[in-house]
């Protein structure tokens, strides 16, 4: 018993092991509930169900923020909520790419949830590695935050200039590389990522990758690229690995749950990318000017970020009012 107590109190990246385990248990229960109870069968997920599921994830994320407030204090809780909002807003840009990938590979809506679910599992692992490495580097090299600030400012300007341009899935070099390395089927095989089919030359059964697996890999690849933009933004709010990681994972879980609603309403948020560009520019400027104006509190970052996003949503809804979309289109 004493050994267990000592282990639970062990410091892991600045936070007690039992707090990390509490977070891991919460995420595991959420994923088990999502896949095991809500989506055991492959079916089309409607906008209403997507909104309700997303609201549940938002409630859990905010509740976890209250739990952080109780155990780690208001400073950590404010940083967590600011990081969660920043990551959630920047992850929404990823929804556009996910929708394009599913559309490009012709993945029906009833199979999309399986790819999104395993995509989240990949995010949990990859973000954990990136955040651990990032926190370690920042603790050793303080000047990296200044580099992050410059990168965020540049990324914000680039996003603003390319806000009306869609990613070129067909021309992706990574996709071309995957096609040259994988044995691919020319059509989907239900919700399977891999299937055994006869080889065209020998006739012997071999493993083939399906377009659904290709879509999953591409989604994970683009999420990794987005992480290099979003993680520096969250590190600008807090250098605590626990705050950065938990805010990231809860934000990604919520956005993936909201995907089916957002994908059906993408046409209504055409100006949101401009707001995201301003958020990145604000955070980058905040880092670069910290030596002149001092550190800006997490609560201020949270307020400014929320205000910019709200403005982007309101402008988008006003500008796209009455725009018609083909039913069922992604």
N, C-alpha and C positions, 0 to 999 in steps of 0.2 A: 504493500500500500504506500509505503514511504517512497519507494522507487517511482511508482506511478505519479505521485504528487510532485516529486522533483522533476519528472519529465514534463508534466503539464505546465509547470512554472518555468521551463527552460526558455531562454530568450532566442527567438528565431527572427532574424532580420529586424530586431528592435521591438518585437511584440511577443507576448507569451504564447507558448505552443497551444494552450487550451483555447485561446482566442482564434488562432488559425484553424484549429480543428472544428470550432463552432461554425466558422464560415464555410469550411469544406463540407460539413454535414448539411448545412442549409442548402448549398448549391446541389449536392447529391440528391437531396429530397425533392428539390424543384425539378431536376432533370428526370428523376424516376416518376414523379407525378405527371410530368408533361408527356413522356414517351409511354410509360406503362399504363396510365389510366385514360388520359385525354386522347391520345393518338395511337392506340394499339393497331388500328386498321388504317390502311391507306385511303384517304378520302380528301375531297376538296374542302379546304378551310375557308369559311366565309369571312367577310369584313367584320361582322358583329362579333363572332367568336374571337377573331384576332384582337379586336379592341378590348374585349373583356379579359382575355389572357394577358394582354399588355398592361391593363390596369392592375391586374393581380401582381405582376412583376414590379410595377412602380410602387405599389403598396409595400411589398416585401423589401424593396430597396430603401424606401424611406424609413420603414420600421427598423431596418438594420442600421441606418444612420442614427436613429434614436438610441439604439443599443450601444453604438460607438460613443455617443454623447454620455451615456450613463457610465461606461467602463473606462473610456479613454479621454473624456473631457470635451468641452465645446469646441476647442481649437481643431482637434482631429475630426470631429463631426462636421464642422463647417468646411474643412478641406475635402472630406469625403464627398459631401453633397456637391461642392463646386466641381470636383473631379468627375463625379457621376454625370452631372449635367453637361459638362464639356465633352466627355466621351460619348454620351448618348446623342448629343447633337451632331458631332462629327461622324458617328457611326451611321447616321441617317443618310449621309452622302454615299455610304457603301451600299445602301438599299438600291440605288440607281444601277450600280454595277451588277448586283445580284440579279435584279430583274432582267438586265440585258443578257446575262449569262444563261439564265433559264430560257429566255426567249430564243437566243441563238441556237441552243441545243434542242429546242422543241420539247422541254420538260413540262408535262402536264402538271396542273396545280396539285393534284392528289399525290404526286411523288416529290414535290418540292420540300415538304416538311422534313422528310427523312434526310435529305441533303443538308438542310439548315441545322437539324439537330446534331449531326455528326460534325458539321462545320463549327458549331459552338464548342463541342468537345475539343476540337483542334485548337480553337482560340484559347481555351482555358490553359492548355499546355504551352502553346507558343507565347502567349502574353506573359505567363509565369516566367519563362526563360528570359524573355526580353527585359522584363521589369527587374528581375534579380541582377542581370548583367548591368542594366542602366543604373540601378541604385548603387551597385558596387563601384562603378566608374565615377559617379557623381561624388560619392563619399571620399574618393581619392583625388579627384581632379575637379575642384570647384569651378574652374573656368569653362567646363563643359556646359553649364547652364547658359552662359553667354552664347556659346555656339548654338545651343537649342533655340535661344531667342532669335538669333539671326536666321536660322532655318525656318522657324515658324513665320517670321515676317516675310521671308521670301516665298514660302508656300502660300501664305495668304494672298500676296500679290498675284502669284501664278494662278491660284484658284479663281480670283476675281476676273482675270483676263480670259480664262478658259471656262467660265461658268456656263456658257451656252453650248459647249462642245461635249459630245458623248464619247466615252472611251471606245476605241476601235478594237472590239473583241476579235473580229476576223483577222485583223492585221497584227495580232499579238505575237511577238517572237517567242514568248514562253509557251503559248498554245502550239505554235509550229514545232517547237522542240519536243513537247509532250507527244504530239502525233508521230514524230519520228522515232520515239523511244518505246511507245506502248503499242500493243496489239489491240486494235480497236474494232468494235462492232459498228456497223453502219446504222444501227437503230437501237432504241431503248429495249430493255428486257424487263418490263415492269419496274419495280423499285430496286432491282439488283445493281450493285456496283461492279460485280465480277460475275462472269458466267463461264461455264465449260462448254466449248463448241469444237467440232472437228476442225483440224488444221486443213486449209485448202490444198496443201501439197501432199501431206502424209495421210490425212483422214483420221489421225489420232486426236482424241479429245485434249484440248489445251485451254488454258485460262485466257479469257479475253476481258478487256476493260470496256465498259459501256459508256455512252455519252453522259450518263448521270454521274459516273465517277470523274469524268473529265470536267464536268460543271463544278463538282465539289472541290477538286484540286484548284481550279481557276478561282473559285470564291475564296479559298484559303490563301492563295497567292496574293490576291488583291487586298484581302484583309491584312496581310503582313505588310504590304506597302502602305496602307492607311495607318497602321500602327506606328510607323516611323514619323507620321505627322501628329497623331493624337497623343502618343505617350509623352513626347516632350512637353506638350501643352499641359498634361496632368502633372508632370514632374515640376512644372513651373508653379503649380499651386501647392504641392507638397512633395517632399523628398522621402516621405515615409513609405516603404514598400508595401506595407499592409493597406494603407489608405489608397495608394495608386492601384494596387491589384484588385482589391474588392470593388472599388468604384468602377474599374474597367469591366470586370466580369458581370456585375449587376446591370451595367448599361448595355452591354452586348446582348445579354439574355433578354432584356426588355425590348430592344430594337428588333431582334430576330422574331420575338413573339408578335411584334407589331408589323412585321414584314407584309403579311397578306393584306392588311388594311392600307399600308403605305403604297404597296405596289399598285393597288387599284386607284390610288389618288395621286400618283406621281405628277400627273399633269397640273395639279393644283398647287404644287410647291416649286415652281420654276425659278423663283427668286430666293429660295432658301440658301442656295450655294453662295449668293452674295453675302448673306448674313454670316454663314460659316467662315467665309474669307475674312470678314471683319473681326470675328471672334479670334481667329488665328493671328491676325494683325495686332489686335489688342494685347493678347497674351505675349506675343513676341516683343512688342514694344515695352510691355511691363517688365520683362526680364532685362532688356537692354538699358532701361532707364532706372533700374533699381538702385544703381550706385548714385544717382542724382536726386531722386525723389523719395528713396527709401522703399521698403517692401510694402506692397499693397496687400491688405488683409484679404484672406480667402472669401470673406463675406462680400467684399466689394467686387471681387472677380465673379462671384456667383451672381450678384445683382446685374452687373454689366452684361455678362454672358446671357442671362435670361432675357434682359431687355433687348439685346440685339436679335436673339432668336425669335422672340415674340414679334418684333418689328418685321423680320423676314417672313414669318408666317402670315401676318396680317396683310402685308403688301402683296404676297403671292395670291392669297384668297381674293383680294380685291381685283387684282389685275387679270385673274383667270376666271372670274365669275361668268358663268354661262357657257364655259367651254365644254364642248361635247366630246365624249370619248366612247369608242366602240365597247359595248358590254363584254366583259370577260377578258379584255385586253390587258396585257401586262405592261 
